[in-house]
Amino acid sequence: MAAPEQLDAWYRTHWTFRAEGEPFDAAGTVDGWIKGIYTGNSYGFIAHSGILSEEKSPGGVHLYTVKAGIDGVTDLEQHRTDLLPKP
């Protein structure tokens, strides 16, 4: 196992995207679809979109998720956080 001072780079990454114009955090892929957790705050979208599924997290929190094909995804973006201390 390498110590942080032995590394040239060390990052935490996550991805975000939009489906039907609404924001999601990418949560992986399922059967060739991109799965996302809804991060918006539009009750109208939650109630009427027809693309969301309600799930419970292991901690019991209700989440709204989507499975979208690549044609239904826009603004796919990688976010990187540098974990190495600055010299």
Backbone as JSON Lines, residues from 0, in Angstrom:
{"i":0,"aa":"M","n":[0.84,-1.17,0.0],"ca":[0.0,0.0,0.0],"c":[0.89,1.24,0.0]}
{"i":1,"aa":"A","n":[0.53,2.22,-0.81],"ca":[1.33,3.44,-0.93],"c":[0.85,4.49,0.07]}
{"i":2,"aa":"A","n":[1.8,5.23,0.59],"ca":[1.49,6.37,1.45],"c":[1.2,7.59,0.57]}
{"i":3,"aa":"P","n":[0.37,8.53,1.02],"ca":[0.04,9.7,0.19],"c":[1.27,10.45,-0.33]}
{"i":4,"aa":"E","n":[2.33,10.53,0.46],"ca":[3.53,11.26,0.01],"c":[4.26,10.56,-1.13]}
{"i":5,"aa":"Q","n":[3.93,9.31,-1.41],"ca":[4.52,8.57,-2.52],"c":[3.75,8.76,-3.83]}
{"i":6,"aa":"L","n":[2.62,9.42,-3.78],"ca":[1.77,9.56,-4.96],"c":[2.02,10.87,-5.69]}
{"i":7,"aa":"D","n":[1.88,10.82,-7.02],"ca":[1.95,12.03,-7.84],"c":[0.59,12.72,-7.92]}
{"i":8,"aa":"A","n":[-0.49,11.92,-7.82],"ca":[-1.85,12.46,-7.89],"c":[-2.78,11.54,-7.1]}
{"i":9,"aa":"W","n":[-3.78,12.15,-6.49],"ca":[-4.77,11.39,-5.73],"c":[-6.05,12.22,-5.73]}
{"i":10,"aa":"Y","n":[-7.09,11.69,-6.34],"ca":[-8.33,12.43,-6.51],"c":[-9.54,11.63,-6.06]}
{"i":11,"aa":"R","n":[-10.56,12.34,-5.64],"ca":[-11.91,11.77,-5.47],"c":[-12.7,12.32,-6.64]}
{"i":12,"aa":"T","n":[-13.43,11.47,-7.34],"ca":[-14.21,11.93,-8.48],"c":[-15.67,11.53,-8.33]}
{"i":13,"aa":"H","n":[-16.53,12.33,-8.89],"ca":[-17.93,11.95,-9.04],"c":[-18.45,12.62,-10.3]}
{"i":14,"aa":"W","n":[-19.54,12.11,-10.81],"ca":[-20.11,12.59,-12.07],"c":[-21.52,13.12,-11.84]}
{"i":15,"aa":"T","n":[-21.89,14.13,-12.59],"ca":[-23.25,14.65,-12.58],"c":[-23.74,14.71,-14.01]}
{"i":16,"aa":"F","n":[-25.07,14.76,-14.14],"ca":[-25.68,14.89,-15.47],"c":[-27.07,15.46,-15.31]}
{"i":17,"aa":"R","n":[-27.7,15.74,-16.44],"ca":[-29.08,16.19,-16.46],"c":[-29.88,15.21,-17.31]}
{"i":18,"aa":"A","n":[-31.11,14.95,-16.86],"ca":[-32.09,14.18,-17.62],"c":[-33.38,14.98,-17.58]}
{"i":19,"aa":"E","n":[-33.98,15.18,-18.73],"ca":[-35.16,16.04,-18.86],"c":[-34.91,17.41,-18.22]}
{"i":20,"aa":"G","n":[-33.66,17.89,-18.3],"ca":[-33.29,19.2,-17.81],"c":[-33.07,19.28,-16.31]}
{"i":21,"aa":"E","n":[-33.24,18.18,-15.58],"ca":[-33.11,18.17,-14.13],"c":[-31.78,17.53,-13.71]}
{"i":22,"aa":"P","n":[-31.22,17.95,-12.55],"ca":[-29.88,17.5,-12.13],"c":[-29.89,16.16,-11.39]}
{"i":23,"aa":"F","n":[-28.85,15.38,-11.66],"ca":[-28.67,14.07,-11.02],"c":[-27.19,13.86,-10.7]}
{"i":24,"aa":"D","n":[-26.92,13.13,-9.61],"ca":[-25.59,12.6,-9.33],"c":[-25.54,11.2,-9.9]}
{"i":25,"aa":"A","n":[-24.53,10.91,-10.7],"ca":[-24.38,9.57,-11.27],"c":[-24.11,8.57,-10.15]}
{"i":26,"aa":"A","n":[-24.8,7.44,-10.24],"ca":[-24.65,6.39,-9.22],"c":[-24.25,5.07,-9.86]}
{"i":27,"aa":"G","n":[-23.67,5.12,-11.06],"ca":[-23.21,3.9,-11.71],"c":[-24.04,3.58,-12.95]}
{"i":28,"aa":"T","n":[-23.93,2.35,-13.38],"ca":[-24.69,1.88,-14.53],"c":[-25.46,0.62,-14.14]}
{"i":29,"aa":"V","n":[-26.6,0.44,-14.79],"ca":[-27.44,-0.73,-14.56],"c":[-27.92,-1.21,-15.91]}
{"i":30,"aa":"D","n":[-27.5,-2.4,-16.31],"ca":[-27.94,-3.0,-17.57],"c":[-27.78,-2.06,-18.76]}
{"i":31,"aa":"G","n":[-26.66,-1.34,-18.82],"ca":[-26.39,-0.45,-19.93],"c":[-27.01,0.94,-19.81]}
{"i":32,"aa":"W","n":[-27.69,1.22,-18.72],"ca":[-28.3,2.52,-18.46],"c":[-27.47,3.25,-17.42]}
{"i":33,"aa":"I","n":[-27.47,4.59,-17.48],"ca":[-26.83,5.39,-16.44],"c":[-27.85,5.59,-15.33]}
{"i":34,"aa":"K","n":[-27.47,5.25,-14.1],"ca":[-28.36,5.45,-12.96],"c":[-27.96,6.73,-12.26]}
{"i":35,"aa":"G","n":[-28.95,7.53,-11.87],"ca":[-28.68,8.78,-11.19],"c":[-29.61,9.01,-10.03]}
{"i":36,"aa":"I","n":[-29.14,9.76,-9.05],"ca":[-29.93,10.16,-7.89],"c":[-30.32,11.62,-8.1]}
{"i":37,"aa":"Y","n":[-31.61,11.9,-8.02],"ca":[-32.13,13.25,-8.26],"c":[-31.62,14.2,-7.19]}
{"i":38,"aa":"T","n":[-31.05,15.34,-7.61],"ca":[-30.53,16.34,-6.67],"c":[-31.28,17.66,-6.78]}
{"i":39,"aa":"G","n":[-32.31,17.69,-7.58],"ca":[-33.09,18.91,-7.72],"c":[-34.11,19.06,-6.6]}
{"i":40,"aa":"N","n":[-34.92,20.11,-6.69],"ca":[-35.91,20.35,-5.65],"c":[-37.28,20.68,-6.23]}
{"i":41,"aa":"S","n":[-37.59,20.14,-7.39],"ca":[-38.86,20.42,-8.04],"c":[-39.87,19.32,-7.69]}
{"i":42,"aa":"Y","n":[-40.82,19.67,-6.8],"ca":[-41.86,18.7,-6.46],"c":[-42.66,18.32,-7.7]}
{"i":43,"aa":"G","n":[-42.9,19.3,-8.58],"ca":[-43.63,19.01,-9.81],"c":[-42.94,17.96,-10.66]}
{"i":44,"aa":"F","n":[-41.62,18.05,-10.74],"ca":[-40.87,17.04,-11.51],"c":[-40.98,15.68,-10.84]}
{"i":45,"aa":"I","n":[-40.83,15.66,-9.52],"ca":[-40.93,14.39,-8.79],"c":[-42.31,13.77,-8.99]}
{"i":46,"aa":"A","n":[-43.34,14.58,-8.89],"ca":[-44.7,14.07,-8.95],"c":[-45.16,13.69,-10.36]}
{"i":47,"aa":"H","n":[-44.63,14.37,-11.39],"ca":[-45.21,14.21,-12.72],"c":[-44.25,13.76,-13.82]}
{"i":48,"aa":"S","n":[-42.97,13.55,-13.53],"ca":[-42.03,13.26,-14.61],"c":[-42.24,11.89,-15.23]}
{"i":49,"aa":"G","n":[-42.56,10.91,-14.44],"ca":[-42.73,9.56,-14.96],"c":[-41.43,8.8,-15.18]}
{"i":50,"aa":"I","n":[-40.27,9.43,-14.96],"ca":[-39.01,8.72,-15.16],"c":[-38.33,8.34,-13.85]}
{"i":51,"aa":"L","n":[-38.86,8.82,-12.73],"ca":[-38.21,8.58,-11.44],"c":[-38.75,7.33,-10.75]}
{"i":52,"aa":"S","n":[-37.86,6.67,-10.04],"ca":[-38.23,5.57,-9.16],"c":[-37.88,5.98,-7.74]}
{"i":53,"aa":"E","n":[-38.7,5.61,-6.79],"ca":[-38.41,5.92,-5.4],"c":[-37.71,4.73,-4.76]}
{"i":54,"aa":"E","n":[-36.61,5.02,-4.07],"ca":[-35.84,3.98,-3.39],"c":[-35.54,4.45,-1.98]}
{"i":55,"aa":"K","n":[-35.22,3.5,-1.11],"ca":[-34.75,3.85,0.23],"c":[-33.27,3.54,0.31]}
{"i":56,"aa":"S","n":[-32.5,4.49,0.85],"ca":[-31.07,4.25,1.06],"c":[-30.92,3.31,2.24]}
{"i":57,"aa":"P","n":[-29.72,2.73,2.44],"ca":[-29.5,1.88,3.61],"c":[-29.83,2.58,4.93]}
{"i":58,"aa":"G","n":[-29.72,3.9,4.97],"ca":[-30.04,4.65,6.18],"c":[-31.52,5.0,6.29]}
{"i":59,"aa":"G","n":[-32.33,4.57,5.33],"ca":[-33.76,4.81,5.39],"c":[-34.22,6.1,4.72]}
{"i":60,"aa":"V","n":[-33.31,6.84,4.1],"ca":[-33.66,8.08,3.43],"c":[-34.3,7.76,2.08]}
{"i":61,"aa":"H","n":[-35.38,8.45,1.74],"ca":[-36.03,8.26,0.44],"c":[-35.24,8.99,-0.63]}
{"i":62,"aa":"L","n":[-34.92,8.29,-1.71],"ca":[-34.2,8.84,-2.84],"c":[-35.06,8.66,-4.09]}
{"i":63,"aa":"Y","n":[-34.9,9.57,-5.03],"ca":[-35.54,9.42,-6.33],"c":[-34.43,9.18,-7.34]}
{"i":64,"aa":"T","n":[-34.56,8.11,-8.09],"ca":[-33.52,7.72,-9.03],"c":[-34.1,7.63,-10.44]}
{"i":65,"aa":"V","n":[-33.18,7.66,-11.38],"ca":[-33.54,7.52,-12.78],"c":[-32.55,6.55,-13.43]}
{"i":66,"aa":"K","n":[-33.03,5.82,-14.41],"ca":[-32.15,5.05,-15.3],"c":[-32.34,5.65,-16.67]}
{"i":67,"aa":"A","n":[-31.28,6.23,-17.21],"ca":[-31.38,6.96,-18.48],"c":[-30.42,6.37,-19.5]}
{"i":68,"aa":"G","n":[-30.87,6.31,-20.74],"ca":[-29.99,5.94,-21.83],"c":[-29.12,7.13,-22.2]}
{"i":69,"aa":"I","n":[-28.05,6.9,-22.9],"ca":[-27.11,7.96,-23.24],"c":[-27.81,9.07,-24.03]}
{"i":70,"aa":"D","n":[-28.84,8.74,-24.79],"ca":[-29.57,9.76,-25.55],"c":[-30.41,10.66,-24.64]}
{"i":71,"aa":"G","n":[-30.7,10.21,-23.42],"ca":[-31.5,11.0,-22.49],"c":[-30.69,11.79,-21.5]}
{"i":72,"aa":"V","n":[-29.37,11.78,-21.66],"ca":[-28.47,12.45,-20.72],"c":[-27.81,13.65,-21.38]}
{"i":73,"aa":"T","n":[-27.78,14.78,-20.67],"ca":[-27.05,15.95,-21.14],"c":[-26.15,16.42,-20.02]}
{"i":74,"aa":"D","n":[-25.21,17.28,-20.37],"ca":[-24.32,17.92,-19.4],"c":[-23.59,16.94,-18.48]}
{"i":75,"aa":"L","n":[-23.18,15.8,-19.03],"ca":[-22.41,14.84,-18.25],"c":[-21.08,15.47,-17.89]}
{"i":76,"aa":"E","n":[-20.77,15.53,-16.6],"ca":[-19.58,16.25,-16.15],"c":[-18.89,15.51,-15.01]}
{"i":77,"aa":"Q","n":[-17.57,15.45,-15.1],"ca":[-16.76,14.85,-14.04],"c":[-16.3,15.96,-13.09]}
{"i":78,"aa":"H","n":[-16.4,15.7,-11.79],"ca":[-15.94,16.62,-10.76],"c":[-14.81,15.92,-10.0]}
{"i":79,"aa":"R","n":[-13.66,16.59,-9.92],"ca":[-12.49,15.99,-9.25],"c":[-12.07,16.86,-8.07]}
{"i":80,"aa":"T","n":[-11.82,16.2,-6.95],"ca":[-11.31,16.87,-5.76],"c":[-9.92,16.34,-5.5]}
{"i":81,"aa":"D","n":[-8.92,17.24,-5.44],"ca":[-7.54,16.85,-5.17],"c":[-7.41,16.49,-3.7]}
{"i":82,"aa":"L","n":[-6.96,15.29,-3.4],"ca":[-6.82,14.83,-2.03],"c":[-5.39,14.93,-1.48]}
{"i":83,"aa":"L","n":[-4.45,15.3,-2.35],"ca":[-3.07,15.46,-1.87],"c":[-2.92,16.81,-1.21]}
{"i":84,"aa":"P","n":[-2.24,16.86,-0.08],"ca":[-1.99,18.17,0.56],"c":[-1.12,19.05,-0.35]}
{"i":85,"aa":"K","n":[-1.38,20.32,-0.34],"ca":[-0.59,21.25,-1.12],"c":[0.75,21.49,-0.41]}
{"i":86,"aa":"P","n":[1.85,21.54,-1.21],"ca":[3.17,21.75,-0.57],"c":[3.31,23.14,0.01]}
